[in-house]
Amino acid sequence: MTAGVDQKARWKMVRQLLHVDDQCDDLTPDDAWRLSTGFVKFFSNKLHRVADEVKRSVGKDCGHL
């Protein structure tokens, strides 16, 4: 699986990118595109889930007024 699909592989890549060491490999343009697309999908989905949860929470709280 690629880092765009497999969460373990994704976070391994994130750690490698954030904690650069001497063993850092350059990404090909295709790999960079796949990785960035995976990040966008992951964080977009996460933000949508958070927004949905906030809407549910606010809806419950407003119903008690």
N, C-alpha and C positions, 0 to 999 in steps of 0.2 A: 504494500500500500504506500501511497505517497504522503508527504507531510500535510497536504491539503485535506486528506480524508482521515488518516490515522492520528488520533490525538496524541499518542505517545511520541510518534515521529515528529509531529508539529512542535510539541514542547521541547523536544530534543534540539530541533533546529532553532527555536527561539532562544534557548540557553546558549547555543553556539553563537548566534548572532549578537546577543547581548554581552556575552562574556568572551570576547574575541581572544584567541590565543594564537600561538605560532602555527597551529595546524589548520587554520581557517582556509577552506577551499573556496575559490571563486565560483559563483553560480553562473550557469549559462543563462542567457536571456529567457529561454523557455522555462528553466527551473525557477528563475526569479518570478516569472509571470505566474506559474502554478502556485508558488509559495504565497505570493501576495494575494492571489485570488482566494486561496484557502483561508488566509488571515481575514480578508474582507467578509467571507461567508461566515466564518466562526464568530467574529465579533458582531456582525450584523444580526445573526441569529440570537446571540447572547443579549444584545440590547433590545431586540424585539421581545424576548422572554421577560426581561426586567420591566419593560414598558407595560406589557400585558399584566404582570403581577401588580404593578403600581395602580393600573386602572381598576383591577379587581379590588384591591385594598381600599382605594378611594371610594369606589362604588359601595362597598360594604359600610364604610364609615359615614357616607352621606345618607345612606338608608336609615341610619339610626337617629338622624336629626329630627 
